[in-house]
Amino acid sequence: MKYIHFILITSLLFSCNRNIIFEETQSVDCNGWSIDSVGRFEFVIEDTAQFYDISFIVRNTGDYEYQNLWFFVEYVKPDMAFSNDTVNLFLADNFGRWAGSGIGSIYSATYLYRDSIRFNQTGKYLMNIRHGMRTDSLKGIADIGLQIKISDGEE
């Protein structure tokens, strides 16, 4: 009977995330996220006809001192062409309530970066993320991540 419950729960968990083709989080140094530290995420795209959503995942503690978090994003395509972007994520509202959900003192939120986009090349993509805050060591960020999933809608 225990095995049947385990199989059912496992099946439910995996079926809910069936549209996710890539998801990875990376821990940040507990002493602070250094301005020189880069989150490096590599993913493979096999279907250029499909629409995708790209999201960032941020886990922060209540010790994070700011309302927002700036990311510098470098995006490299399989042909080595690259682009840069600057992204502003709001981790808390104007009243100091953290975005996302919390377990203990860790808050986790997913932020849509691009929706319903198509990748124009198959192959390996790379996304590098650095923090763009005005401090050399950013305290209170526990993990950063990237999620790529098949989009529910089209352009």
N, C-alpha and C positions, 0 to 999 in steps of 0.2 A: 504494500500500500504506500509506503514511503517513497518508493521508486516512481510510482505513478504520479504522485504529487510533484516530485522533482522534475519529471519529464514535462508535465503540464506547465509548470512555472517557467521552466527553461524555454519551452516552445513559445509561450506568450512574450517573454522578454525578447527573443530573437525576431519574432514576427513583427513586433512594434518598430524595430529598427531596420527593417528590410530595405528601405529606401536609402539608408546611409551607406555610401560607398567608401567613405574614409572618415575616420575620427581618431584623433590622437591628442592627448594632453601631455604636457611636459612640466615637471616640477620646477619651481623657481627656487633659487638658493634661499634658505630660511633667514639668512642674515640680510637679505635684500636683493632685489633684481638689479644687477649692475647694468649701467648704460651700455657696456660693451658686450653683454650677454645676449645672444641671438637664439630665438626659438626657430628651429629649422624643421620644416614639414615637407616631405616628399610624397606625392600621390600620383597615381597612374590613371589616365583617362583613356578608355577604349572606345567610347561611343560619342562621336562628334555631332550626331543628330539629336541627342538627348538634351533637355534643359536641366540645369543644376542650380542649387542654392549653396552659397558659401557663407559659413558662419564662424565667428570666433567664440571660443569658450574662455571664460575668465572665472577663476576661483580666488576669492579674496577673503581676508580676515577682517574682523571689526577694527583692527589696528590700522587699516588703510586710511591715510590722512586726507584724501581728496574725494571729490564727488565724481570726477571723470578720470579717464585713462587714455592718453594719446599713444597710438601705435604708429610706427614707421614700418611699412610693409613693402618688401621687395618681392616681385612676382616674376619667376623665370619660366618661360615656355620650353617645350622640348627642342626647338631650334635655337635655343639660347638667347632669344630676344627677351628683353626684360622691361619692366615698368616699375615705378615706385608710386606709393600712395601714402597719404597720411589720414589716419582714421581716429575719430574721437568717440569713445565709448562712455556712456554715463552709467556708473556703477551704483549711484545713489540718486534719489530725487532731491528736491529742494529742502525737504524736511529731514534728510539724513537717513531715510529708509533705503536699505540695500536692495538692489534689483535681484531677481532670481529667487532661488530658494536657499534656505540655510539649514545646516545640520551642525549643531554645536556653535562654534565660532567661525565656521567656514560658510561663505555664501557663494553659490554657483549660478552663473547666468550665461545664456547663449545669445549672441548678438548677430543678427543678420547683417552680412556685409554686402553681398550681391545676390539678387534673386533672379531666377529664370534666365540664366545666361547659358550660352553654348561655348564650349571650348572648340577652337577651330583646328586643333591638331591632336592626334592621338599620341600617347607617350607619357613620359615622366615630367611632371611639373614640380616646381619648388616654390615654396612660400617661406620667406624669412621674416620674422617679426622681432622688432626691438621696441622697447618703450621709448616714448618721446617726451617724457616729463622733464622738468627742469631741475632734476636732482640726479646725482651720480649713482645712488643706490636707493631703490624704491622699495620701501618696506610695506608689508601687508598684502602682497600678491603671492598666492600660493602656487597656482598653476595657470598656464595659458594653453590654449588648444585651438585646433582647426577641425571643422566638420564640413564635409562635402556630401550633399545628398541629392537624390533625384527630385526635381521640383514637382510640386503638385499642380502648378499652372504653367501657362506659356506666356510669352511676351504679348 
